[in-house]
């Protein structure tokens, strides 16, 4: 659900998308894809799965909130449309930087 909201907000916060923007959309969805792949690996470990669910919910709420604020500002402030915006790049990058250590910890604990 958060991936769909992120995709919708990313698409509505720019005047027009081109086919060359597809890698950015995939990059925006990559934290959710990584967490989905990790959760399928942890189907048996109930405790770790709940921790991962909480982390995913917090990360999704923060990401969707940032995209929603950016989209709202884009549509309400005319001056904001004239500046270069990096929300589509910075938010997924921060999400991936937070996801990588959590995934590493969860995978290492699953092996122990």
C-alpha positions in Angstrom: 0.0 0.0 0.0 2.8 2.4 0.9 4.6 1.6 -2.4 1.4 2.4 -4.3 1.0 5.7 -2.4 4.7 6.6 -3.0 4.3 5.9 -6.7 1.1 8.0 -6.9 2.6 10.9 -5.0 5.8 10.8 -7.1 3.9 10.8 -10.3 1.6 13.7 -9.3 4.4 15.9 -8.0 5.9 16.6 -11.4 4.5 18.2 -14.5 5.1 15.3 -16.8 6.9 12.0 -16.7 8.9 10.5 -19.5 10.0 6.9 -20.1 13.5 7.9 -19.0 12.2 8.6 -15.5 11.3 4.9 -15.0 14.6 4.1 -13.1 13.8 6.9 -10.6 10.4 5.3 -10.0 12.0 1.9 -9.5 14.5 3.5 -7.1 11.6 5.1 -5.2 10.0 1.6 -4.8 13.2 -0.2 -4.0 13.0 0.1 -0.1 9.6 -1.5 -0.2 10.7 -4.3 -2.6 13.7 -5.0 -0.4 11.6 -5.2 2.8 9.1 -7.4 1.0 11.8 -9.8 -0.1 13.2 -9.8 3.5 9.8 -10.5 5.0 9.2 -13.5 2.7 12.5 -14.9 4.0 11.4 -14.5 7.6 8.0 -16.2 7.3 8.9 -18.8 10.0 10.4 -16.4 12.6 7.3 -14.7 14.2 9.2 -12.4 16.5 11.5 -11.0 13.9 8.6 -10.7 11.4 6.8 -8.4 13.9 9.8 -6.2 14.4 10.3 -6.0 10.6 6.6 -5.1 10.2 6.9 -2.3 12.7 10.1 -1.0 11.0 8.4 -1.2 7.6 5.3 0.7 8.9 7.5 3.5 10.4 9.6 3.7 7.3 6.5 3.8 5.0 4.8 6.5 7.1 7.9 8.7 7.0 8.4 8.2 3.3 4.8 8.7 2.3 4.7 11.8 4.6 7.7 13.3 2.8 6.3 12.6 -0.6 2.8 14.0 0.4 4.4 17.2 1.8 6.4 17.6 -1.4 3.4 17.0 -3.6 1.2 19.4 -1.6 3.9 22.1 -1.7 4.3 21.5 -5.5 0.6 22.0 -6.1 0.0 25.0 -3.8 3.1 27.2 -4.1 3.9 28.4 -7.6 7.5 29.4 -6.7 8.2 25.8 -5.5 7.6 24.5 -9.1 10.6 26.5 -10.3 13.2 24.9 -8.1 15.0 21.6 -8.5 13.5 19.1 -6.1 15.3 16.1 -4.9 12.6 14.4 -2.8 12.2 11.5 -5.3 15.9 10.7 -4.9 16.7 11.7 -1.3 13.8 9.9 0.4 14.4 6.5 -1.1 18.1 6.8 -0.6 17.6 7.5 3.1 15.1 4.7 3.3 17.6 2.3 1.7 20.4 3.5 4.1 18.1 2.7 7.0 16.9 -0.6 5.5 20.4 -2.1 4.8 21.6 -2.3 8.4 18.2 -3.6 9.6 18.2 -6.3 6.9 21.8 -7.2 7.8 20.9 -7.6 11.5 17.8 -9.6 10.8 19.6 -11.9 8.4 22.5 -12.4 10.8 20.2 -13.2 13.7 18.2 -15.6 11.6 21.4 -17.6 10.9 22.3 -17.8 14.6 
